[in-house]
Amino acid sequence: MANEQISLPYLAGIMLLSGLIIRYLFFSGTQTSRPSRSPEDVRRSREAAVERIQQMFPQTDRRSILWDLQRNGGSIQNTTERILAGRLETPPVTFQPPPPPGQLATGASTASAIRQADKPSQPDLITRYNLMNKIGEETHQDDGKAKGWSSNREERQSTLQKRRDEMILAARRKMEAKMAAEKAGREA
């Protein structure tokens, strides 16, 4: 046993095996088996998960669901089990999730939402159809004498426009009466 030597292929095998073990133990957490996902993909998958959970539990707050999904790595099953067990935690005040797609954000963008509400993107119907001069007028019905459908295109169009204008003005009068009644009820 005086002449014990380790052969070169045996040494290379030991080094390769120990390198793989070290890589597996220390560096497996940094590399994922799937390609890295963009933040947009993560957000879309979270929103889909929130939608699925809210379909099952519509009474549950969206913010609480997002908080739980973020904490448990996006597991719908774990979040569902917590809701069923009544153990869904309330998120801290500092947790501000992104707004759902297609809706305005709360917080900082509320002021911009209020400013946008002051300036409607579409004018009201009175302005849109130039009915300002007809607001004070009372519309007169044809006393039940309904004319048949005219074969003349212009007559049909003018009849439909008159009916549209009458409906808009009637709705305005109803709304004004309702607002006046509410105001009188508050003052009384």
C-alpha positions as CSV (number, residue, x, y, z in Angstrom):
1,M,0.0,0.0,0.0
2,A,3.0,2.3,-0.2
3,N,2.2,3.0,-3.8
4,E,-1.3,4.4,-3.6
5,Q,-2.1,6.9,-6.3
6,I,-5.3,8.3,-7.6
7,S,-5.7,8.0,-11.3
8,L,-6.5,11.1,-13.4
9,P,-9.9,9.9,-14.7
10,Y,-10.9,9.0,-11.1
11,L,-9.9,12.5,-9.9
12,A,-11.8,14.2,-12.8
13,G,-14.9,12.2,-12.0
14,I,-14.8,13.1,-8.3
15,M,-14.3,16.8,-9.1
16,L,-17.2,16.8,-11.7
17,L,-19.5,15.1,-9.2
18,S,-18.6,17.5,-6.3
19,G,-19.1,20.5,-8.7
20,L,-22.6,19.3,-9.6
21,I,-23.5,18.7,-6.0
22,I,-22.2,22.2,-5.0
23,R,-24.1,23.8,-7.9
24,Y,-27.3,22.0,-7.0
25,L,-27.1,22.9,-3.3
26,F,-26.0,26.5,-3.6
27,F,-27.1,27.8,-7.0
28,S,-30.4,26.1,-7.8
29,G,-32.5,28.9,-6.3
30,T,-31.2,31.6,-8.7
31,Q,-31.9,29.7,-11.9
32,T,-35.5,28.7,-12.6
33,S,-36.4,25.8,-14.8
34,R,-38.9,28.0,-16.8
35,P,-37.9,31.2,-18.6
36,S,-38.2,34.4,-16.6
37,R,-41.6,36.1,-16.9
38,S,-42.1,39.7,-17.5
39,P,-43.8,41.9,-14.8
40,E,-46.7,42.3,-17.3
41,D,-47.2,38.5,-17.5
42,V,-47.1,38.2,-13.7
43,R,-49.7,41.0,-13.4
44,R,-52.0,39.4,-16.0
45,S,-51.8,36.0,-14.2
46,R,-52.5,37.6,-10.8
47,E,-55.5,39.5,-12.3
48,A,-56.8,36.2,-13.8
49,A,-56.4,34.5,-10.4
50,V,-58.2,37.4,-8.7
51,E,-61.1,37.2,-11.2
52,R,-61.4,33.4,-10.6
53,I,-61.4,33.8,-6.8
54,Q,-63.9,36.7,-6.9
55,Q,-66.2,34.6,-9.1
56,M,-66.3,32.0,-6.3
57,F,-66.3,34.5,-3.4
58,P,-67.8,37.8,-4.6
59,Q,-68.0,39.2,-1.1
60,T,-64.2,39.1,-0.7
61,D,-62.3,42.3,-1.2
62,R,-60.0,42.4,-4.2
63,R,-57.2,44.0,-2.2
64,S,-57.2,41.2,0.4
65,I,-57.1,38.5,-2.4
66,L,-54.2,40.2,-4.1
67,W,-52.4,40.5,-0.7
68,D,-52.8,36.8,-0.1
69,L,-51.8,35.8,-3.6
70,Q,-48.7,37.9,-3.3
71,R,-47.8,36.3,0.0
72,N,-48.3,32.7,-1.1
73,G,-46.7,32.9,-4.5
74,G,-49.9,33.1,-6.5
75,S,-51.5,29.9,-5.4
76,I,-55.3,30.1,-6.0
77,Q,-55.8,26.9,-4.0
78,N,-54.1,28.3,-0.8
79,T,-56.0,31.5,-1.1
80,T,-59.3,29.7,-1.5
81,E,-58.6,27.5,1.5
82,R,-57.8,30.6,3.6
83,I,-61.1,32.2,2.6
84,L,-63.1,29.1,3.3
85,A,-61.4,28.7,6.7
86,G,-62.0,32.4,7.5
87,R,-58.3,33.1,7.9
88,L,-57.9,35.6,5.1
89,E,-55.8,38.4,6.5
90,T,-56.5,42.1,6.0
91,P,-53.6,43.7,4.0
92,P,-51.6,46.4,5.7
93,V,-52.4,50.0,4.8
94,T,-49.2,50.4,3.0
95,F,-50.2,47.7,0.4
96,Q,-51.6,49.5,-2.6
97,P,-52.3,47.1,-5.5
98,P,-52.5,48.3,-9.0
99,P,-56.1,49.1,-10.1
100,P,-58.0,46.5,-12.1
101,P,-57.7,46.8,-15.8
102,G,-60.2,49.2,-17.3
103,Q,-60.8,51.1,-14.1
104,L,-59.4,54.3,-12.6
105,A,-56.8,54.0,-9.8
106,T,-57.5,55.2,-6.3
107,G,-55.3,57.5,-4.3
108,A,-53.1,59.8,-6.4
109,S,-55.2,59.5,-9.6
110,T,-58.5,60.3,-7.8
111,A,-57.8,64.0,-8.3
112,S,-57.3,63.5,-12.0
113,A,-60.5,61.4,-12.1
114,I,-62.4,64.2,-10.4
115,R,-61.0,66.7,-12.9
116,Q,-62.1,64.4,-15.8
117,A,-65.5,64.1,-14.3
118,D,-65.8,67.9,-14.3
119,K,-65.1,67.9,-18.1
120,P,-67.2,65.1,-19.6
121,S,-65.8,63.7,-22.8
122,Q,-69.2,63.8,-24.4
123,P,-71.5,66.8,-24.0
124,D,-74.9,66.2,-22.4
125,L,-77.8,65.3,-24.7
126,I,-79.3,68.8,-24.5
127,T,-76.1,70.3,-25.9
128,R,-75.5,67.4,-28.3
129,Y,-78.9,67.7,-30.0
130,N,-79.2,71.6,-29.7
131,L,-82.3,71.4,-27.5
132,M,-81.5,74.5,-25.3
133,N,-84.3,76.6,-27.0
134,K,-86.8,73.8,-26.5
135,I,-86.2,73.3,-22.7
136,G,-88.9,75.8,-21.6
137,E,-91.4,74.7,-24.2
138,E,-94.1,72.2,-23.5
139,T,-94.3,69.5,-26.1
140,H,-97.7,68.7,-27.6
141,Q,-98.6,65.1,-28.4
142,D,-100.7,64.3,-31.5
143,D,-103.7,63.4,-29.2
144,G,-103.3,59.7,-30.0
145,K,-103.4,60.2,-33.7
146,A,-100.5,58.0,-34.7
147,K,-99.5,58.3,-38.3
148,G,-98.4,55.2,-40.1
149,W,-94.8,54.5,-41.1
150,S,-94.1,57.0,-43.9
151,S,-92.5,55.8,-47.1
152,N,-90.7,59.1,-47.4
153,R,-87.2,58.9,-45.8
154,E,-87.1,62.5,-44.7
155,E,-90.5,62.3,-43.0
156,R,-89.4,59.2,-41.1
157,Q,-86.2,60.8,-40.1
158,S,-87.9,64.0,-38.9
159,T,-90.5,62.0,-37.0
160,L,-87.9,60.0,-35.2
161,Q,-85.9,63.1,-34.4
162,K,-89.0,64.7,-32.9
163,R,-89.6,61.6,-30.8
164,R,-86.0,61.5,-29.7
165,D,-86.1,65.2,-28.7
166,E,-89.4,64.7,-26.8
167,M,-87.9,61.7,-24.9
168,I,-84.8,63.7,-23.9
169,L,-86.8,66.7,-22.8
170,A,-89.3,64.4,-20.8
171,A,-86.4,62.7,-19.1
172,R,-84.9,66.1,-18.2
173,R,-88.2,67.3,-16.8
174,K,-88.5,64.1,-14.7
175,M,-85.0,64.6,-13.4
176,E,-85.6,68.2,-12.5
177,A,-88.8,67.2,-10.7
178,K,-87.0,64.5,-8.8
179,M,-84.2,66.8,-7.8
180,A,-86.7,69.5,-6.7
181,A,-88.6,66.9,-4.6
182,E,-85.3,65.7,-3.0
183,K,-84.4,69.3,-2.2
184,A,-87.8,70.0,-0.7
185,G,-87.5,66.8,1.4
186,R,-84.2,67.9,2.8
187,E,-85.3,71.4,3.6
188,A,-88.5,70.2,5.3
